[in-house]
Amino acid sequence: MILGAFDIMHVDGHDLRDIGCKARREILFGIIQPNSRIQFSEAVPGDPKAIFYLADQARLD
């Protein structure tokens, strides 16, 4: 099983919710180990509703 991670809200006892999403993603990218079962999920450009619709149609739930 592979887990796709796209955001991080808490790390090492620190609440990261008050910093921006871009900064949190940079932190997450920096802590994911190469060849681990956790993979960093790249940002998907576009309209979120359209992306969710396409994911639903492809049964990516």
Secondary structure, 3 states (H helix, E strand, C coil): CCEEECCCCEECCEECCCCCHHHHHHHHHHHCCCCCCEEECCCCCCCHHHHHHHHHHCCCC
